Amino acid sequence: MSGKGLVTPGPTMKARSKVAVEDPQLQAALSNLDLRLFTAGVVQAEHPEWKDRVAEIRRETLADLDGWIDKLEAKLLSLGVVVHRAATPEEARAYILGLAQREGVRRVVKSKSMATEEIDLGSALEAVGIESIETDLGEYIVQLADERPSHMITPAIHKTLGQIADVLSKEAGTELPVVREPLTAWARDKLREKFVAADMGITGANFVAADTGTIVVVTNEGNGRFCTSLPRIHVAVVPVEKVVPRFEDLGVLLPTLVMSATGAKMSNYLSMVTGPRREGEIDGPEQLHVVLLDHNRRVLLGTPYEDMLGCIRCGACLNVCPVYRTVGGHAYDSSYSGPMGKILTPLVTGGEEGRDLPFASTLCGACTEACPAEIPLADLLVRLRADLRTPGPVVVPGAQKPAPPPALPVGPVGHSDEHPRKPGEGFATAVTRITVPTRRAPWSQRRMGFDAWSRLWAHPSAYRASLRVGRLGAKALRPRAGWVQRAPLLRAWTDTRDVLVPSGPTFRERWAARERGEERW
C-alpha cells in the first residue's frame, strides 16, 4: 500500500522475518515492547465489564453501518462540513489532491493516521509538489528515514535511540546528542515553524459520533491539535467503520482504547472537532472536509469477517503477538501489521497484498484474549487461511452487497458524492475484488493429503497402525532429546518448528499390558 522503504526487505513474509530475526539492532529496539506487553491486561483486571460494552457498541454499529453513516453525513452537512464518500484509495487521494490544488495549498501538516498510510497520501502529495510533513514525532522520524511506521501506536519502535539520533542529526545538519530530551526539543522547534506556515491539516479519526458529528482524535502529543486548529483547511480521512452511534459511547470507548494501547488512564491530548470555525471563534479551520473511506470494508458486512470492522486500532494484539514481537512491523510489508494486519490487509486489497500474512501466526490466541473489542482474531486467521488457498481474489462466503448504481447528477450543495442515495440505502462501492464462490476450489496435493489422512484416522485399527508407523519413522530420523528437527514429508512444518516424538507405548498399549498383568500402575 506504500512505496516507502522497509527496514526488513524481502519478497515474502518468511524472507523478511529471517532478516528481522538476524538484525541485532531491530531486536534490541523491539525489547521496548515489553513495556506494553501487559497493557491489555490492565483493562481486563480493572474494568472487566468494559470489553463487553465496547464489543456491544461496535456490533450495534456494524448491524446498521449504512444507516449510521447516513446519519453522520446528515449531521456533518448541517454543521457546514463537506463530506466525500470514497470507495477506493485512488478516489480518496484524487479528492484531497484536487482540493489542495484548487485552494493553492503548498504545505500540508499531517497528524498520525493509519488511514492516510493506507491510501499512501503523503507520497501522493509530494508527487504533485506539495510539501507534506508528518507531525507525530515517531511518524516524523520514519518519514525522514523514508520508512513506513512499524507500529500503529509507536511508529518508530523499530529504531534504537542511537538510530533516531542519526536520522535527526542528518536532517539538522549537525551532530545531535543521543539523549531523548535534546532530540525532542530539536524536533519540536523544527515542527513549530511548519505548523505556522501550513495551508492544510490532515488527520484521521479514532471515532466519529453520528449524533453530534464530532470527530475524535487521540494523540500522545499536542501536534495533532495544531493540525486541526491552525491551518485554514482541515481534512479528516475516516474509514467508514470509525462511526459510533452516540457521543456518550465515547465514555467507554476512549478509556478502553488508551488503556489497551499504553496502559495510561487517558491520553495526554484528546481533541474533539465539531464543524469548521464558527463566527466569533479565534481558531479552527475555515473549511472542514471529511473523506469517508470504504476500500472494500462494507462488502464484509454480513460475512464471517464482519467482526474485523470492530477493531478500534489500539495495538493490543501487536503487543502480545509472539510473531510481531520477534520480527517487528516491517516484516508484514503493509500499512497494518500484527494479527489485525494479517486479516485486514488481504481483505481490503482483495487479496492483491498480504496473501501470506495469515500463515505467519502461531494461532496461540493471545491476540483474541487481548482484543478489547472481543474480535475472534485467531479464528478469523484460520478462516482466512482457507479462503486464500487458491490464486485470485479473496473468497468471502456470504458477501451480498449490491452492484454500484449508474452515475447520477451531483447531489446537494456541500456534498461531493456523485451517487445520491435513498435514506438508509448507504453507498455502493466500486466493483469489488472480494467475490462469492461459485464452485469448490480444485483438488491440490495438500488437500488430497489431508483427505487421505482424515479417511485413515476414521478407522480405529488404521489410526493405531499409523501411530506405530509414525513412532518407528520418527526414530529413524534420529531425534535429539525427543524432538525431530527435519522430516521429509513435513518439510514446510519443520522449517520453522520441531516435531515431538511420541515416547514409549501409547495409553491403549499400556492399558492392554495392565489387563494382561504385564504392567502395574
C-alpha positions in Angstrom: 0.0 0.0 0.0 3.0 2.3 0.1 6.2 2.9 -1.7 8.2 3.7 1.4 11.2 1.7 2.3 11.3 -1.3 4.7 13.8 -1.9 7.4 13.4 -5.7 6.7 13.2 -6.1 2.9 12.4 -9.4 1.2 9.9 -10.9 -1.3 7.8 -12.8 1.3 6.9 -12.6 4.9 9.1 -15.6 5.6 12.1 -13.9 3.9 11.6 -10.6 5.7 11.2 -12.4 9.0 14.5 -14.1 8.6 16.1 -10.7 8.0 14.4 -9.3 11.1 15.5 -12.1 13.4 19.1 -11.6 12.3 19.1 -7.8 12.8 20.6 -7.2 16.3 19.6 -3.5 16.4 16.0 -4.3 15.5 15.9 -7.0 18.2 17.2 -4.5 20.7 14.6 -1.9 19.7 11.8 -4.5 19.9 12.6 -5.1 23.5 10.7 -1.9 24.2 7.5 -3.8 23.5 8.0 -5.3 27.0 6.7 -2.1 28.4 3.4 -2.5 26.6 3.0 -6.3 26.9 0.5 -6.2 29.7 -1.4 -3.1 28.8 -4.5 -5.0 27.6 -4.5 -6.9 30.8 -4.9 -3.7 32.7 -8.3 -3.1 31.2 -9.4 -6.7 31.9 -8.2 -6.6 35.5 -9.5 -3.1 36.4 -12.7 -2.9 34.3 -13.7 -6.4 33.1 -17.1 -5.0 32.0 -15.6 -2.5 29.5 -14.7 -5.1 26.9 -18.3 -6.4 26.8 -19.6 -2.9 26.4 -17.1 -2.0 23.7 -18.0 -5.1 21.8 -21.7 -4.3 22.2 -21.2 -0.8 20.7 -19.1 -2.0 17.8 -21.6 -4.7 16.9 -24.5 -2.3 17.2 -22.7 0.0 14.7 -22.0 -2.8 12.2 -25.6 -4.1 12.4 -26.7 -0.9 10.5 -23.4 0.6 9.4 -25.0 2.3 6.3 -27.7 3.8 8.4 -25.2 5.3 10.9 -23.1 6.6 8.1 -26.2 8.4 6.6 -27.0 9.8 10.0 -23.4 11.0 10.4 -23.3 12.6 7.0 -26.6 14.5 7.6 -25.2 15.9 10.8 -21.9 16.9 9.3 -23.6 18.7 6.5 -25.8 20.6 8.9 -22.6 21.8 10.6 -21.1 23.1 7.4 -18.8 20.2 6.8 -18.1 19.0 3.2 -18.5 15.2 3.0 -16.9 13.0 0.3 -17.5 9.3 0.2 -14.6 7.5 -1.3 -15.0 3.9 -2.5 -11.3 3.4 -3.1 -7.9 4.8 -2.0 -7.5 6.2 -5.5 -10.7 8.2 -5.2 -9.8 9.4 -1.7 -6.4 10.6 -2.9 -7.9 12.3 -6.0 -10.4 14.2 -3.9 -7.7 15.5 -1.5 -5.2 16.4 -4.2 -7.9 18.2 -6.2 -8.9 20.2 -3.1 -5.3 21.1 -2.3 -4.6 22.2 -5.9 -7.8 24.3 -6.1 -7.1 26.0 -2.9 -3.4 26.7 -3.7 -2.1 24.6 -0.9 1.7 24.5 -0.8 2.3 22.8 2.6 0.4 20.1 4.5 0.9 19.1 8.1 -0.4 15.6 9.0 -1.3 14.0 12.3 -0.6 10.3 12.8 -3.2 8.4 10.9 -3.3 4.7 9.7 -6.0 5.7 7.1 -3.7 8.1 5.4 -0.9 5.5 5.4 -3.4 3.0 3.9 -4.1 5.3 0.9 -0.4 6.5 0.8 -1.5 10.1 0.9 1.9 11.6 1.9 3.6 10.2 -1.2 0.8 11.4 -3.4 1.0 15.0 -2.1 4.8 15.0 -2.6 4.4 13.7 -6.2 2.4 16.9 -7.2 4.9 19.2 -5.5 3.0 19.8 -2.2 5.2 19.6 0.9 3.8 17.0 3.4 5.1 16.8 6.9 4.3 14.2 9.5 4.0 15.9 12.9 3.8 13.0 15.3 7.4 12.6 16.5 7.6 8.9 15.6 6.0 9.4 12.2 8.3 12.4 11.6 11.3 10.1 12.3 10.2 7.4 9.9 9.3 9.9 7.3 12.8 11.4 7.4 14.2 7.8 7.2 11.8 7.1 4.2 10.3 4.2 6.1 6.8 3.0 7.0 5.6 3.1 10.6 6.2 -0.2 12.2 3.5 0.1 15.0 0.2 1.9 14.9 0.8 3.5 18.4 4.6 3.9 18.4 5.6 4.2 14.7 9.4 4.3 15.3 9.6 1.4 17.9 11.8 -0.5 15.4 14.6 2.1 15.9 17.1 2.4 18.8 17.8 5.8 20.3 21.1 5.9 18.5 19.5 5.3 15.2 16.9 8.0 15.9 19.7 10.5 16.7 21.4 9.6 13.4 18.2 10.3 11.4 17.5 13.7 13.2 21.2 14.7 13.0 21.2 14.2 9.3 18.1 16.4 8.9 19.6 19.0 11.3 22.9 19.1 9.5 24.8 18.9 12.8 25.5 16.2 15.4 22.7 15.9 17.9 23.3 14.2 21.3 22.0 10.7 21.8 19.7 11.9 24.6 15.9 11.9 24.4 15.2 15.5 25.7 17.5 17.4 23.3 16.3 15.3 20.3 12.7 16.0 21.2 13.4 19.7 21.7 15.0 20.0 18.3 12.1 18.2 16.6 9.6 20.5 18.4 11.3 23.7 17.2 11.6 22.3 13.7 7.9 21.3 13.5 6.5 24.6 15.0 7.6 26.6 12.0 5.8 24.1 9.8 2.6 24.4 11.6 2.5 28.2 11.3 3.1 28.1 7.5 0.8 25.2 6.7 -2.2 25.7 4.5 -3.9 22.4 5.2 -4.0 20.0 8.1 -4.8 16.3 7.6 -5.8 13.9 10.3 -7.5 10.6 10.7 -10.1 9.9 13.4 -10.3 7.4 16.2 -14.1 7.8 16.3 -16.8 10.0 14.8 -20.1 10.3 16.7 -23.1 10.0 14.4 -25.5 12.0 16.6 -23.2 15.1 17.1 -20.8 14.9 14.1 -17.9 15.1 16.5 -14.5 13.9 15.1 -12.3 12.5 17.9 -8.6 12.5 17.5 -6.4 10.9 20.3 -2.7 11.6 20.4 0.1 11.4 22.9 1.5 14.7 21.7 -0.1 18.1 21.1 0.8 18.1 17.4 -2.5 16.6 16.3 -4.3 19.6 17.8 -2.1 22.0 15.8 -3.2 20.2 12.6 -6.9 20.7 13.4 -6.8 24.3 14.6 -4.1 26.3 12.8 -4.4 25.6 9.0 -7.3 27.2 7.2 -8.3 23.8 5.8 -8.8 20.6 7.8 -9.3 17.2 6.1 -10.2 14.2 8.1 -9.7 10.8 6.4 -12.2 8.4 8.2 -12.6 4.7 7.4 -16.3 4.1 7.4 -16.3 1.7 10.4 -15.0 4.5 12.7 -18.5 5.9 13.1 -20.1 5.3 16.5 -23.8 5.8 17.2 -23.7 8.2 20.1 -21.4 10.8 21.6 -21.9 9.2 25.0 -20.4 5.9 23.7 -17.0 7.7 23.9 -17.2 7.4 27.7 -16.2 3.8 27.5 -14.5 3.6 24.0 -11.9 6.3 24.8 -10.5 4.9 28.1 -10.6 1.4 26.8 -8.6 2.5 23.7 -6.0 4.4 25.6 -5.5 1.8 28.4 -5.3 -1.1 25.8 -2.7 0.9 23.8 -0.5 2.4 26.5 -1.8 1.4 29.9 -2.5 5.1 30.8 -5.8 6.2 32.2 -6.3 8.7 29.4 -4.2 10.1 26.6 -2.3 13.4 27.1 -4.2 15.0 24.3 -7.8 14.4 23.3 -9.2 16.6 20.5 -12.9 16.8 19.6 -13.8 18.7 16.4 -17.4 19.6 15.7 -17.6 21.5 12.4 -15.4 24.3 11.0 -14.7 27.6 12.7 -17.8 29.5 13.7 -18.4 33.2 13.8 -16.6 34.7 16.8 -14.2 31.8 17.2 -10.5 32.6 17.0 -9.1 29.2 15.9 -10.2 26.3 13.9 -10.3 25.7 10.1 -12.3 27.8 7.7 -13.1 24.6 5.8 -13.6 21.1 7.2 -13.7 18.2 4.8 -14.5 14.6 5.9 -13.5 11.8 3.5 -15.3 8.6 4.3 -13.1 5.7 3.1 -14.7 2.4 2.2 -11.9 0.3 0.5 -13.8 -3.0 0.5 -15.0 -2.6 4.1 -18.7 -2.6 3.6 -18.6 -5.7 1.4 -17.5 -7.6 4.6 -20.8 -6.8 6.3 -22.9 -10.0 6.7 -19.8 -12.2 6.1 -17.7 -14.1 8.6 -15.2 -11.3 8.5 -17.6 -8.6 9.7 -16.2 -8.6 13.2 -12.9 -7.3 11.9 -14.6 -4.0 11.3 -15.0 -3.6 15.0 -11.3 -3.0 15.5 -10.5 0.2 17.4 -6.8 0.3 16.4 -5.4 0.1 19.9 -2.4 -2.1 19.0 -3.0 -4.5 21.9 -2.9 -7.5 19.6 0.5 -6.4 18.2 1.9 -6.0 21.7 1.1 -9.6 22.8 1.8 -11.4 19.4 4.9 -13.6 19.6 5.4 -13.2 15.9 5.2 -9.4 15.9 7.4 -9.2 19.0 10.1 -11.1 17.1 10.0 -9.7 13.6 8.5 -6.2 14.0 6.1 -4.3 11.8 8.1 -4.0 8.6 8.2 -7.8 8.1 4.5 -7.5 7.2 5.2 -5.1 4.2 1.8 -3.5 4.9 0.3 -0.3 6.5 -1.3 -2.6 9.1 0.8 -5.1 10.9 0.4 -7.7 13.7 -2.7 -10.0 13.9 -5.2 -7.4 12.8 -3.0 -6.5 9.8 -2.8 -10.2 8.8 -6.5 -10.1 8.4 -7.3 -6.6 7.3 -4.6 -6.3 4.6 -5.7 -9.2 2.4 -9.4 -8.3 2.8 -9.2 -4.6 1.9 -6.9 -5.2 -1.0 -8.9 -8.1 -2.4 -6.0 -10.5 -1.9 -3.6 -8.4 -4.0 -1.4 -7.8 -1.0 -0.6 -9.8 2.1 -1.7 -13.2 1.0 1.0 -14.9 3.0 0.4 -12.9 6.2 -2.3 -15.1 7.8 0.0 -18.0 7.7 2.6 -16.2 9.8 0.9 -17.0 13.1 1.2 -19.4 15.9 -2.5 -19.4 16.5 -1.8 -19.1 20.2 -4.9 -17.0 20.7 -3.1 -14.2 22.7 -4.5 -11.6 20.3 -8.0 -12.8 20.8 -7.6 -12.6 24.5 -6.1 -9.1 24.4 -8.6 -7.5 22.0 -10.8 -5.0 23.8 -13.5 -5.3 21.1 -13.6 -9.1 21.6 -12.8 -9.8 17.9 -12.0 -13.5 17.4 -8.7 -12.8 15.6 -7.3 -16.3 15.8 -10.5 -17.8 14.4 -10.5 -15.3 11.5 -6.9 -16.1 10.8 -7.8 -19.8 10.4 -10.7 -19.0 8.2 -8.7 -16.6 6.0 -6.0 -19.2 5.5 -8.6 -21.4 3.9 -10.0 -18.6 1.8 -6.6 -17.7 0.5 -5.5 -21.2 -0.6 -6.4 -20.7 -4.2 -5.0 -18.0 -6.5 -7.1 -14.9 -7.4 -9.5 -12.7 -5.4 -10.2 -13.4 -1.8 -13.2 -15.6 -1.5 -15.6 -14.3 1.2 -18.7 -16.6 1.6 -21.9 -14.7 2.3 -21.0 -11.3 0.8 -24.2 -10.0 -0.8 -23.5 -6.3 -1.5 -25.4 -4.7 -4.5 -23.6 -3.7 -7.6 -22.8 0.1 -8.0 -25.7 2.2 -9.5 -25.1 4.2 -12.6 -23.6 7.7 -12.2 -26.3 10.3 -11.5 -26.2 14.1 -11.2 -24.3 15.7 -8.3 -26.1 15.7 -5.0 -27.0 18.5 -2.6 -24.7 21.6 -2.2 -21.8 20.8 0.2 -22.0 17.1 -0.7 -19.4 15.9 -3.2 -20.8 12.3 -3.7 -21.8 11.7 -7.3 -24.2 8.9 -6.4 -27.2 10.3 -4.4 -28.9 7.6 -2.3 -32.3 6.9 -0.8 -32.5 7.3 3.0 -30.8 4.3 4.7 -29.5 2.9 1.4 -25.9 3.7 2.1 -23.5 4.0 -0.8 -22.3 1.4 -3.3 -18.6 0.5 -3.5 -16.7 0.2 -6.7 -16.7 -3.2 -8.3 -15.2 -5.3 -5.6 -12.5 -8.0 -6.0 -14.0 -9.8 -3.0 -16.3 -12.3 -4.5 -18.8 -15.1 -3.6 -17.5 -18.6 -4.5 -19.5 -20.4 -7.2 -17.6 -23.7 -7.1 -15.2 -25.6 -4.9 -11.5 -25.0 -5.3 -9.8 -27.6 -7.5 -8.1 -30.5 -5.8 -4.5 -29.9 -4.8 -1.7 -32.1 -3.4 -2.2 -30.6 0.0 -5.9 -31.1 0.0 -5.5 -34.7 -1.2 -3.1 -35.4 1.6 -5.5 -34.1 4.3 -8.4 -36.0 2.7 -6.3 -39.3 2.9 -5.3 -38.5 6.5 -9.0 -38.0 7.6 -10.0 -41.2 5.9 -7.2 -43.2 7.5 -7.9 -41.9 11.0 -11.6 -42.5 10.6 -11.0 -46.2 11.4 -9.6 -47.2 14.8 -7.4 -50.0 13.5 -5.8 -47.7 10.9 -5.4 -45.0 13.5 -3.5 -47.3 15.8 -1.4 -48.7 13.0 -0.4 -45.2 11.8 0.8 -44.3 15.3 3.1 -47.4 15.4 4.5 -46.5 11.9 4.9 -42.9 13.0 6.9 -43.8 16.0 9.2 -46.1 14.0 9.7 -43.4 11.3 10.5 -40.8 13.9 13.2 -43.0 15.5 14.8 -43.4 12.0 15.1 -39.6 11.8 17.5 -39.6 14.8 15.6 -37.3 17.1 17.5 -35.0 19.5 16.3 -35.1 23.1 12.9 -36.4 21.9 12.5 -33.8 19.0 12.7 -34.2 15.2 14.1 -31.1 13.6 13.7 -32.1 9.9 11.1 -34.5 8.5 10.9 -35.3 4.7 7.1 -35.3 4.5 6.7 -32.4 6.9 9.3 -30.1 5.4 7.1 -26.9 5.4 6.1 -27.6 9.0 9.6 -28.4 10.3 11.2 -25.4 8.6 10.0 -23.3 11.5 9.2 -25.8 14.3 10.3 -29.1 15.7 8.2 -32.2 16.0 7.9 -34.1 19.3 8.5 -37.8 19.0 6.0 -39.9 21.0 7.8 -41.5 23.9 7.1 -45.1 25.0 4.0 -47.1 24.4 0.6 -45.5 23.9 -2.1 -45.4 26.6 -4.0 -48.2 24.9 -0.9 -50.4 24.8 -0.2 -49.8 28.4 -3.8 -50.5 29.4 -3.8 -53.8 27.4 -0.5 -54.7 29.2 -2.0 -53.9 32.5 -5.0 -56.1 31.7 -2.7 -59.0 30.9 -0.8 -58.4 34.2 2.4 -57.4 32.4 2.4 -53.9 33.8 1.3 -52.5 37.2 0.5 -48.8 37.9 
